[in-house]
């Protein structure tokens, strides 16, 4: 069963990576990176379908294997995404890109493994949900404002982090809807941060540094969900000297890998613009 879970999770990561690479290629290939324009592009929609399939496979994998085994497999999407993006750009992935992505992946796996699994049913009242949405919106807005004054690589990372924060908030609300007690208006609230996150992510992709934006998304999304889970749902955080040191070392690896990726990941060419 665990072997099946690992296989499904890896296959899901491949689909997710391919879908993200397709959407980034389309977003970077047009001057109009808004959702209203992108949903008219078949390849972008195909990317969205691939991401949906990858997400579904990951959910099925969780039914066959423990979270501590399945979640690290999801990190593999970062390693799959760079070769996919390079293939779409008709180039080979640079060794420095893959090395930096591997460092980030190791750091993410370290963080995932030290977070204890929560077995209780989550509860979130109206006040907690408002605090969650307001906190995510504030953090995302601050990152979006900072991105406007940053260099291209940093801008891509900040915009993707803003999207990741909103996706993390969406994941927290979704967990409550699936496993816990909630208010009826949560059903209307869940799509809002997800749609804004999707729009922000396309803006990040349009900048051109796919490796940086995808890595920032992979980091911000789970960390935000863990933070909201601890603050609002009472979920446990790592405790003890060993777990704390592991988390700090993992965070250092993620930071170092992201900086290296920003230096090695090339800008995505814009074929429909350069042809003019």
The 8 nearest C-alpha neighbors of each residue, nearest first, counted from 0:
[[1, 3, 2, 63, 4, 64, 5, 60],
 [0, 2, 64, 4, 3, 5, 63, 65],
 [3, 1, 5, 4, 0, 6, 64, 7],
 [4, 2, 6, 0, 1, 5, 7, 63],
 [3, 5, 60, 1, 64, 7, 63, 2],
 [4, 6, 8, 2, 3, 7, 69, 9],
 [7, 5, 3, 9, 4, 8, 10, 2],
 [6, 8, 10, 4, 60, 9, 5, 56],
 [7, 9, 11, 57, 5, 10, 6, 60],
 [10, 8, 12, 6, 11, 7, 72, 5],
 [11, 9, 13, 7, 12, 8, 6, 14],
 [53, 10, 12, 8, 56, 14, 9, 13],
 [11, 13, 76, 9, 15, 10, 73, 14],
 [12, 14, 10, 16, 11, 15, 76, 79],
 [13, 15, 53, 11, 17, 49, 12, 16],
 [16, 14, 50, 53, 12, 18, 13, 17],
 [15, 17, 80, 76, 13, 19, 18, 14],
 [18, 16, 20, 14, 19, 15, 83, 13],
 [46, 19, 17, 49, 50, 21, 15, 16],
 [18, 20, 16, 22, 21, 17, 23, 15],
 [21, 19, 84, 17, 23, 18, 22, 24],
 [22, 20, 18, 46, 24, 19, 23, 43],
 [21, 23, 43, 19, 25, 46, 24, 20],
 [22, 24, 204, 26, 20, 25, 21, 27],
 [25, 23, 21, 27, 22, 26, 28, 20],
 [24, 26, 28, 22, 23, 27, 43, 21],
 [27, 25, 205, 23, 32, 28, 24, 29],
 [28, 26, 205, 24, 25, 29, 207, 23],
 [29, 27, 269, 25, 26, 271, 24, 270],
 [30, 28, 31, 27, 26, 32, 25, 271],
 [29, 31, 32, 28, 27, 272, 26, 205],
 [32, 30, 29, 33, 36, 26, 37, 34],
 [31, 33, 26, 202, 201, 30, 205, 37],
 [34, 32, 35, 31, 36, 37, 198, 201],
 [33, 35, 37, 36, 38, 198, 32, 201],
 [36, 34, 33, 37, 38, 39, 32, 31],
 [35, 37, 34, 33, 38, 39, 31, 32],
 [36, 38, 34, 39, 40, 35, 33, 43],
 [39, 37, 40, 36, 35, 34, 44, 43],
 [40, 38, 37, 36, 41, 35, 44, 43],
 [39, 41, 37, 43, 38, 42, 44, 36],
 [42, 40, 44, 43, 45, 39, 38, 37],
 [43, 41, 45, 44, 40, 46, 21, 25],
 [42, 44, 22, 46, 45, 40, 41, 25],
 [45, 43, 47, 41, 46, 42, 38, 48],
 [46, 44, 42, 48, 47, 43, 41, 49],
 [18, 47, 45, 43, 49, 21, 44, 48],
 [46, 48, 44, 50, 45, 49, 18, 51],
 [47, 49, 45, 51, 46, 50, 52, 44],
 [48, 50, 18, 46, 52, 14, 51, 47],
 [49, 51, 15, 53, 18, 47, 48, 52],
 [52, 50, 48, 54, 49, 53, 55, 47],
 [53, 51, 49, 55, 50, 54, 56, 48],
 [11, 54, 52, 14, 15, 50, 56, 51],
 [53, 55, 57, 51, 52, 56, 50, 58],
 [54, 56, 52, 58, 57, 53, 51, 59],
 [57, 55, 11, 59, 53, 58, 54, 7],
 [58, 56, 60, 8, 54, 55, 59, 11],
 [57, 59, 55, 61, 60, 56, 54, 62],
 [60, 58, 56, 62, 61, 57, 55, 63],
 [61, 59, 4, 57, 63, 62, 58, 7],
 [62, 60, 58, 64, 59, 63, 66, 69],
 [61, 63, 59, 60, 64, 58, 4, 65],
 [64, 62, 4, 60, 61, 0, 1, 59],
 [63, 65, 1, 4, 61, 62, 60, 69],
 [66, 64, 67, 68, 69, 61, 63, 1],
 [65, 67, 69, 68, 70, 61, 64, 116],
 [68, 66, 65, 69, 70, 112, 71, 111],
 [67, 69, 66, 65, 70, 71, 64, 72],
 [68, 70, 66, 72, 71, 67, 5, 8],
 [69, 71, 73, 72, 66, 68, 67, 111],
 [72, 70, 108, 73, 74, 69, 68, 111],
 [73, 71, 69, 74, 70, 75, 9, 8],
 [74, 72, 70, 75, 71, 12, 76, 8],
 [73, 75, 76, 72, 71, 104, 77, 107],
 [74, 76, 78, 73, 77, 72, 12, 79],
 [75, 77, 12, 79, 16, 74, 78, 80],
 [78, 76, 80, 75, 79, 74, 100, 214],
 [77, 79, 75, 76, 80, 81, 100, 101],
 [80, 78, 76, 77, 81, 16, 82, 13],
 [79, 81, 16, 83, 77, 78, 82, 76],
 [80, 82, 84, 83, 79, 85, 78, 210],
 [83, 81, 85, 84, 92, 80, 79, 86],
 [84, 82, 80, 86, 81, 85, 17, 20],
 [85, 83, 20, 81, 87, 86, 82, 80],
 [84, 86, 82, 88, 90, 92, 87, 83],
 [87, 85, 89, 83, 88, 84, 90, 82],
 [86, 88, 84, 89, 85, 83, 24, 21],
 [87, 89, 85, 86, 90, 84, 267, 268],
 [90, 88, 86, 87, 85, 91, 84, 92],
 [91, 89, 85, 88, 86, 92, 87, 93],
 [90, 92, 85, 93, 86, 89, 82, 88],
 [93, 91, 85, 82, 94, 90, 81, 96],
 [92, 94, 96, 95, 91, 97, 263, 264],
 [95, 93, 97, 96, 98, 92, 99, 263],
 [94, 96, 98, 93, 97, 263, 99, 260],
 [97, 95, 93, 99, 94, 98, 263, 260],
 [96, 98, 100, 94, 99, 95, 101, 93],
 [97, 99, 95, 101, 100, 96, 94, 102],
 [100, 98, 256, 102, 96, 260, 101, 97],
 [99, 101, 97, 103, 102, 98, 104, 78],
 [102, 100, 104, 98, 99, 103, 97, 105],
 [101, 103, 99, 105, 256, 100, 104, 252],
 [104, 102, 253, 106, 256, 100, 101, 105],
 [103, 105, 101, 107, 106, 102, 74, 100],
 [106, 104, 108, 102, 103, 107, 101, 109],
 [105, 107, 249, 109, 103, 253, 252, 104],
 [108, 106, 104, 110, 109, 105, 111, 103],
 [107, 109, 111, 71, 105, 110, 106, 112],
 [108, 110, 106, 112, 107, 249, 111, 105],
 [111, 109, 107, 108, 113, 246, 112, 249],
 [112, 110, 108, 109, 114, 113, 107, 71],
 [111, 113, 109, 110, 114, 108, 67, 115],
 [112, 114, 110, 111, 242, 237, 115, 109],
 [113, 115, 237, 111, 112, 236, 116, 110],
 [116, 114, 235, 113, 237, 236, 117, 112],
 [115, 117, 118, 114, 235, 66, 234, 67],
 [118, 116, 234, 119, 115, 235, 120, 233],
 [117, 119, 116, 120, 234, 121, 115, 235],
 [120, 118, 117, 121, 234, 179, 178, 233],
 [119, 121, 179, 178, 122, 118, 180, 175],
 [122, 120, 179, 232, 175, 119, 178, 123],
 [123, 121, 180, 179, 232, 175, 181, 120],
 [124, 122, 127, 181, 128, 180, 232, 121],
 [123, 125, 127, 126, 128, 181, 122, 182],
 [124, 126, 128, 127, 129, 123, 182, 181],
 [127, 125, 129, 128, 124, 130, 123, 131],
 [126, 128, 130, 124, 129, 125, 123, 131],
 [127, 129, 131, 125, 130, 126, 124, 132],
 [128, 130, 126, 132, 131, 127, 133, 125],
 [129, 131, 127, 133, 128, 132, 134, 126],
 [130, 132, 128, 134, 129, 133, 127, 135],
 [133, 131, 135, 129, 134, 130, 136, 128],
 [134, 132, 136, 130, 135, 131, 129, 137],
 [133, 135, 137, 131, 136, 132, 130, 138],
 [134, 136, 132, 138, 137, 133, 165, 139],
 [135, 137, 133, 139, 134, 138, 140, 132],
 [138, 136, 140, 134, 139, 135, 133, 141],
 [139, 137, 141, 135, 140, 136, 134, 142],
 [138, 140, 161, 136, 142, 141, 137, 135],
 [139, 141, 143, 137, 142, 138, 136, 144],
 [140, 142, 138, 144, 143, 139, 137, 145],
 [143, 141, 145, 139, 140, 144, 157, 161],
 [142, 144, 140, 146, 141, 145, 158, 139],
 [145, 143, 141, 146, 147, 142, 140, 148],
 [146, 144, 142, 147, 143, 148, 141, 149],
 [147, 145, 154, 143, 149, 144, 148, 157],
 [146, 148, 145, 144, 149, 143, 154, 150],
 [147, 149, 146, 145, 150, 144, 154, 153],
 [150, 148, 146, 154, 153, 147, 151, 145],
 [149, 151, 153, 152, 154, 148, 146, 155],
 [152, 150, 154, 153, 155, 206, 149, 208],
 [153, 151, 155, 154, 150, 208, 261, 156],
 [152, 154, 156, 150, 155, 151, 149, 157],
 [155, 153, 146, 151, 157, 149, 156, 152],
 [156, 154, 203, 212, 152, 158, 153, 157],
 [155, 157, 212, 153, 159, 154, 215, 211],
 [158, 156, 160, 154, 159, 146, 155, 142],
 [159, 157, 161, 203, 160, 155, 156, 143],
 [158, 160, 162, 156, 216, 212, 200, 161],
 [161, 159, 163, 157, 162, 215, 158, 219],
 [162, 160, 139, 158, 164, 159, 163, 142],
 [161, 163, 196, 159, 165, 160, 164, 199],
 [164, 162, 220, 219, 160, 216, 166, 165],
 [165, 163, 167, 161, 166, 162, 220, 223],
 [164, 166, 168, 162, 167, 192, 163, 196],
 [165, 167, 169, 163, 168, 164, 220, 193],
 [168, 166, 224, 220, 223, 170, 164, 165],
 [169, 167, 165, 171, 166, 170, 224, 172],
 [168, 170, 166, 172, 167, 171, 189, 173],
 [169, 171, 173, 167, 168, 172, 174, 166],
 [172, 170, 168, 174, 173, 169, 224, 167],
 [173, 171, 175, 169, 174, 170, 176, 168],
 [172, 174, 176, 170, 175, 171, 169, 177],
 [175, 173, 171, 177, 172, 176, 178, 170],
 [174, 176, 179, 172, 173, 178, 177, 121],
 [177, 175, 173, 174, 178, 179, 172, 181],
 [176, 178, 174, 175, 173, 179, 180, 172],
 [179, 177, 175, 176, 120, 174, 121, 180],
 [180, 178, 175, 121, 120, 122, 176, 177],
 [181, 179, 122, 175, 123, 121, 176, 182],
 [180, 182, 123, 124, 176, 179, 122, 175],
 [181, 183, 184, 185, 124, 125, 180, 123],
 [184, 182, 185, 186, 181, 187, 188, 176],
 [183, 185, 186, 187, 182, 188, 181, 125],
 [186, 184, 188, 187, 183, 182, 189, 181],
 [187, 185, 184, 188, 189, 183, 190, 176],
 [188, 186, 185, 184, 189, 190, 191, 183],
 [187, 189, 185, 186, 191, 190, 184, 192],
 [188, 190, 191, 186, 187, 169, 185, 192],
 [191, 189, 193, 188, 192, 194, 187, 169],
 [190, 192, 194, 193, 189, 188, 195, 187],
 [193, 191, 195, 165, 194, 190, 196, 169],
 [192, 194, 196, 190, 191, 195, 166, 169],
 [195, 193, 197, 196, 191, 192, 190, 198],
 [194, 196, 198, 192, 197, 193, 199, 191],
 [197, 195, 162, 193, 199, 194, 198, 165],
 [196, 198, 194, 200, 195, 199, 193, 201],
 [197, 199, 195, 201, 196, 200, 34, 194],
 [200, 198, 196, 202, 201, 197, 162, 158],
 [199, 201, 203, 197, 159, 202, 198, 162],
 [200, 202, 204, 198, 203, 199, 26, 205],
 [203, 201, 205, 199, 200, 204, 32, 198],
 [202, 204, 155, 200, 158, 201, 205, 206],
 [203, 205, 23, 201, 206, 202, 207, 209],
 [204, 206, 27, 26, 202, 207, 203, 201],
 [207, 205, 204, 203, 155, 208, 151, 27],
 [206, 208, 267, 266, 205, 209, 204, 27],
 [209, 207, 266, 211, 210, 152, 206, 264],
 [210, 208, 212, 211, 207, 213, 204, 23],
 [211, 209, 213, 212, 208, 264, 214, 81],
 [210, 212, 214, 209, 156, 208, 213, 261],
 [211, 213, 156, 215, 159, 155, 209, 214],
 [214, 212, 216, 210, 215, 211, 209, 217],
 [213, 215, 217, 211, 216, 212, 210, 218],
 [216, 214, 212, 218, 160, 156, 213, 217],
 [215, 217, 163, 213, 159, 219, 214, 218],
 [218, 216, 214, 215, 220, 219, 213, 221],
 [217, 219, 215, 216, 220, 221, 214, 222],
 [220, 218, 163, 216, 222, 160, 164, 221],
 [219, 221, 163, 167, 223, 164, 222, 218],
 [222, 220, 224, 223, 219, 167, 225, 218],
 [223, 221, 225, 219, 224, 220, 226, 218],
 [224, 222, 167, 226, 221, 220, 225, 164],
 [223, 225, 167, 221, 227, 222, 226, 171],
 [224, 226, 228, 222, 223, 227, 221, 229],
 [227, 225, 223, 229, 228, 224, 222, 230],
 [228, 226, 230, 224, 229, 225, 231, 223],
 [227, 229, 232, 225, 234, 226, 231, 230],
 [228, 230, 234, 233, 226, 227, 232, 231],
 [231, 229, 227, 228, 226, 232, 233, 234],
 [232, 230, 228, 227, 233, 229, 127, 123],
 [233, 231, 228, 234, 121, 229, 230, 122],
 [232, 234, 229, 231, 230, 228, 235, 121],
 [233, 235, 229, 228, 232, 117, 236, 230],
 [236, 234, 229, 115, 233, 117, 237, 114],
 [235, 237, 114, 238, 115, 229, 234, 225],
 [238, 236, 114, 242, 113, 115, 243, 235],
 [239, 237, 242, 236, 243, 240, 241, 235],
 [238, 240, 242, 241, 243, 237, 244, 236],
 [239, 241, 243, 242, 244, 238, 245, 237],
 [240, 242, 244, 243, 239, 245, 238, 246],
 [243, 241, 245, 244, 239, 240, 237, 113],
 [242, 244, 246, 240, 245, 241, 239, 247],
 [243, 245, 247, 241, 246, 242, 240, 248],
 [244, 246, 242, 248, 243, 247, 249, 241],
 [245, 247, 249, 243, 244, 248, 110, 242],
 [248, 246, 250, 244, 249, 245, 251, 243],
 [247, 249, 251, 245, 250, 246, 244, 252],
 [250, 248, 106, 246, 252, 251, 247, 109],
 [249, 251, 247, 253, 252, 248, 246, 254],
 [250, 252, 248, 254, 249, 253, 255, 247],
 [253, 251, 249, 255, 106, 250, 254, 256],
 [254, 252, 103, 250, 256, 106, 251, 255],
 [253, 255, 251, 257, 252, 256, 250, 258],
 [256, 254, 252, 258, 257, 253, 251, 259],
 [255, 257, 99, 259, 103, 253, 102, 258],
 [256, 258, 260, 254, 259, 255, 253, 261],
 [257, 259, 261, 255, 260, 256, 254, 262],
 [260, 258, 256, 262, 257, 261, 99, 255],
 [259, 261, 257, 263, 262, 99, 258, 264],
 [262, 260, 258, 259, 264, 211, 263, 152],
 [261, 263, 259, 260, 264, 258, 265, 152],
 [262, 264, 260, 96, 261, 95, 265, 259],
 [263, 265, 260, 261, 96, 210, 262, 208],
 [266, 264, 208, 263, 267, 207, 262, 209],
 [265, 267, 207, 208, 268, 264, 209, 206],
 [266, 268, 207, 265, 208, 269, 27, 88],
 [269, 267, 270, 266, 28, 88, 27, 207],
 [268, 270, 28, 272, 271, 27, 273, 267],
 [271, 269, 273, 272, 268, 274, 28, 29],
 [270, 272, 274, 269, 273, 28, 29, 275],
 [273, 271, 274, 270, 269, 275, 29, 28],
 [274, 272, 270, 275, 271, 269, 268, 28],
 [273, 275, 272, 271, 270, 269, 268, 28],
 [274, 273, 272, 271, 270, 269, 29, 28]]
